[in-house]
């Protein structure tokens, strides 16, 4: 019952918020009202049962909460009267809307664009998206990112305040701005997924609740924009990547690199879905970075074993990706592919081209990859040095243990 209620509330949260914000404006107040309604439902429904019209119930309760907020602002008398007139019985259906019908599809899309408004910082975009569109509570978001609720709550409040100060209304951005705003939305969803797939800090390698939420939201976005290649590409990338989740750690929580993973643990259903999705997508239109990353993930998924991986194809895809979206992390991954095709020295030579790039030197990954290639090149002392350097840089305990163990194994040889 509890899990069913939780899933239902996450599904209904953007619908109810979209309805209220579209009808009444005042996104910040509407979002607060919806959160209170969701909390009320999470408390009452498991005990009393889910109402026959859960969407109408939430709209009714949120509208009453909104009425209370406007009542506290004496200057809002006219809005208060209108809202008070709307507050009816528990099975309330708002005028002009059938609560049993699905919401207008633009509501969720508009919510995503609003949460990812350029006036909001990236960290706050992530938090606000999880709360307003994902239906997570502030406490759940704080727990996922391992910060106190007292830290996360002001972050969300500042995000809503920034949107209000920017004069944003609950409408889709102008056509000329949508492509760039959609790019930010995709980036935010990918950030959520990556934080869940490889947690940036803490004792656990993965946070399944975040990867699941990122996939759910991206699947919803794909339903709204089925013809957008990059939306499809991001969904395929998430599915193909998350399919490996069970094989990434041992029973003790230690990390297992992809070339050592038990591929029988990889989930075929998301692999098949992601592969079919990316094959359809690549056949039409311009190819973007998420599509190329999904294609790379599909090549890995197709290989029955690490030894049978088609590294020349992966290298070619990384070369194309570097042209489409050049950044040092792409070069880092291309170096790994290059080392598989032409040997570790070729990979090390490519790594040297980014060793002064501040976008990558602050990460532990450059040291980790260099250590791996040095070990393969028969230079154990240098490899050990870089494994230890990478271990010092990472804040993920599973990665830290893995890198330290690699360094210790070299010392014992």
URKA-V819835 format. One record per residue. N is the residue number from 1. RES is the residue in one letter. PSI is psi in radians with two decimals (none if undefined). Layout:
n	res	psi
N	RES	PSI
N	RES	PSI
This chain:
n	res	psi
1	X	-0.82
2	X	-0.76
3	X	-0.67
4	X	-0.74
5	X	-0.78
6	X	-0.80
7	X	-0.73
8	X	-0.73
9	X	-0.67
10	X	-0.60
11	X	-0.67
12	X	-0.41
13	X	-0.94
14	X	-0.50
15	X	-0.82
16	X	-0.77
17	X	-0.73
18	X	-0.73
19	X	-0.86
20	X	-0.79
21	X	-0.67
22	X	-0.66
23	X	-0.64
24	X	-0.15
25	X	-2.68
26	X	1.04
27	X	-0.75
28	X	-0.77
29	X	-0.68
30	X	-0.71
31	X	-0.71
32	X	-0.75
33	X	-0.72
34	X	-0.71
35	X	-0.72
36	X	-0.67
37	X	-0.70
38	X	-0.71
39	X	-0.69
40	X	-0.75
41	X	-0.73
42	X	-0.47
43	X	-0.75
44	X	-0.70
45	X	-0.73
46	X	-0.54
47	X	-0.75
48	X	-0.23
49	X	2.67
50	X	2.25
51	X	2.78
52	X	-0.56
53	X	1.37
54	X	-0.63
55	X	-0.78
56	X	-0.66
57	X	-0.81
58	X	-0.70
59	X	-0.75
60	X	-0.89
61	X	-0.77
62	X	-0.66
63	X	-0.71
64	X	-0.70
65	X	-0.69
66	X	-0.68
67	X	-0.76
68	X	-0.68
69	X	-0.74
70	X	-0.59
71	X	-0.61
72	X	-0.26
73	X	1.74
74	X	-0.43
75	X	-0.10
76	X	0.60
77	X	-0.77
78	X	-0.77
79	X	-0.65
80	X	-0.77
81	X	-0.74
82	X	-0.77
83	X	-0.68
84	X	-0.63
85	X	-0.47
86	X	-0.41
87	X	1.83
88	X	-2.61
89	X	3.00
90	X	-0.59
91	X	0.60
92	X	2.36
93	X	2.10
94	X	2.55
95	X	2.33
96	X	0.10
97	X	2.36
98	X	1.96
99	X	-0.30
100	X	-0.19
101	X	2.63
102	X	2.69
103	X	2.88
104	X	2.36
105	X	-0.49
106	X	-0.34
107	X	-0.88
108	X	-0.69
109	X	-0.74
110	X	-0.70
111	X	-0.78
112	X	-0.78
113	X	-0.70
114	X	-0.76
115	X	-0.47
116	X	0.54
117	X	2.45
118	X	-0.31
119	X	-0.19
120	X	2.42
121	X	2.71
122	X	-0.76
123	X	-0.69
124	X	-0.53
125	X	-0.76
126	X	-0.86
127	X	-0.79
128	X	-0.64
129	X	-0.77
130	X	-0.60
131	X	-0.88
132	X	-0.70
133	X	-0.62
134	X	-0.31
135	X	0.22
136	X	2.58
137	X	2.85
138	X	-0.68
139	X	-0.71
140	X	-0.71
141	X	-0.77
142	X	-0.72
143	X	-0.72
144	X	-0.63
145	X	0.15
146	X	0.80
147	X	2.74
148	X	2.60
149	X	-0.57
150	X	-0.36
151	X	-0.70
152	X	-0.66
153	X	-0.84
154	X	-0.56
155	X	-0.77
156	X	-0.70
157	X	-0.72
158	X	-0.65
159	X	-0.79
160	X	-0.65
161	X	-0.69
162	X	-0.71
163	X	-0.75
164	X	-0.77
165	X	-0.48
166	X	-0.12
167	X	0.38
168	X	2.45
169	X	2.86
170	X	1.26
171	X	2.77
172	X	2.54
173	X	2.78
174	X	2.65
175	X	-0.66
176	X	-0.27
177	X	-0.20
178	X	-0.67
179	X	-0.78
180	X	-0.69
181	X	-0.64
182	X	-0.64
183	X	-0.71
184	X	-0.71
185	X	-0.82
186	X	-0.70
187	X	-0.72
188	X	-0.78
189	X	-0.66
190	X	-0.63
191	X	-0.74
192	X	-0.80
193	X	-0.83
194	X	-0.65
195	X	-0.58
196	X	-0.63
197	X	-0.72
198	X	1.64
199	X	2.38
200	X	-0.32
201	X	2.94
202	X	3.11
203	X	-0.33
204	X	2.47
205	X	-0.66
206	X	2.66
207	X	1.64
208	X	-0.58
209	X	-0.55
210	X	-0.74
211	X	-0.72
212	X	-0.72
213	X	-0.68
214	X	-0.75
215	X	-0.74
216	X	-0.80
217	X	-0.66
218	X	-0.63
219	X	-0.69
220	X	-0.74
221	X	-0.66
222	X	-0.64
223	X	-0.59
224	X	-0.58
225	X	1.13
226	X	-0.31
227	X	0.00
228	X	2.05
229	X	-0.65
230	X	-0.57
231	X	-0.81
232	X	-0.70
233	X	-0.73
234	X	-0.72
235	X	-0.79
236	X	-0.74
237	X	-0.78
238	X	-0.78
239	X	-0.81
240	X	-0.64
241	X	-0.82
242	X	-0.39
243	X	-0.38
244	X	0.02
245	X	-0.83
246	X	-0.41
247	X	-0.05
248	X	-0.28
249	X	2.65
250	X	3.11
251	X	-0.54
252	X	0.07
253	X	-0.01
254	X	2.65
255	X	2.47
256	X	2.00
257	X	2.78
258	X	-0.61
259	X	-0.16
260	X	0.04
261	X	2.58
262	X	1.81
263	X	-0.20
264	X	-0.30
265	X	-0.21
266	X	2.40
267	X	2.12
268	X	-0.62
269	X	-0.93
270	X	-0.52
271	X	-0.80
272	X	-0.73
273	X	-0.80
274	X	-0.70
275	X	-0.79
276	X	-0.68
277	X	-0.78
278	X	-0.57
279	X	-0.71
280	X	-0.72
281	X	-0.75
282	X	-0.35
283	X	-0.13
284	X	2.35
285	X	-3.02
286	X	2.44
287	X	2.29
288	X	3.10
289	X	-0.65
290	X	-0.64
291	X	-0.73
292	X	-0.69
293	X	-0.64
294	X	-0.67
295	X	-0.68
296	X	-0.78
297	X	-0.61
298	X	-0.65
299	X	-0.76
300	X	-0.76
301	X	-0.50
302	X	-0.39
303	X	2.16
304	X	-0.46
305	X	2.90
306	X	-0.65
307	X	-0.44
308	X	0.15
309	X	2.36
310	X	1.37
311	X	-0.64
312	X	-0.68
313	X	-0.72
314	X	-0.74
315	X	-0.75
316	X	-0.68
317	X	-0.68
318	X	-0.62
319	X	-0.70
320	X	-0.72
321	X	-0.68
322	X	-0.51
323	X	-0.67
324	X	-0.75
325	X	1.30
326	X	2.26
327	X	2.77
328	X	-0.48
329	X	-0.61
330	X	-0.76
331	X	-0.69
332	X	-0.82
333	X	-0.59
334	X	-0.60
335	X	-0.66
336	X	-0.81
337	X	-0.73
338	X	-0.68
339	X	-0.52
340	X	-0.47
341	X	-0.75
342	X	0.06
343	X	2.77
344	X	-0.56
345	X	-0.64
346	X	-0.68
347	X	-0.73
348	X	-0.66
349	X	-0.68
350	X	-0.66
351	X	-0.58
352	X	-0.42
353	X	-0.25
354	X	0.13
355	X	-0.26
356	X	0.09
357	X	2.04
358	X	-0.39
359	X	-0.36
360	X	-0.47
361	X	-0.38
362	X	-0.19
363	X	2.72
364	X	-0.24
365	X	-0.60
366	X	-0.81
367	X	-0.68
368	X	-0.78
369	X	-0.73
370	X	-0.72
371	X	-0.76
372	X	-0.77
373	X	-0.66
374	X	-0.68
375	X	-0.76
376	X	-0.50
377	X	0.02
378	X	0.58
379	X	1.22
380	X	-0.66
381	X	-0.78
382	X	-0.65
383	X	-0.77
384	X	-0.73
385	X	-0.74
386	X	-0.53
387	X	-0.77
388	X	-0.67
389	X	-0.73
390	X	-0.70
391	X	-0.65
392	X	-0.53
393	X	-0.60
394	X	2.58
395	X	0.08
396	X	2.09
397	X	-0.72
398	X	-0.72
399	X	-0.70
400	X	-0.76
401	X	-0.71
402	X	-0.82
403	X	-0.68
404	X	-0.70
405	X	-0.64
406	X	-0.73
407	X	-0.70
408	X	-0.64
409	X	-0.66
410	X	-0.71
411	X	-0.52
412	X	-0.19
413	X	none
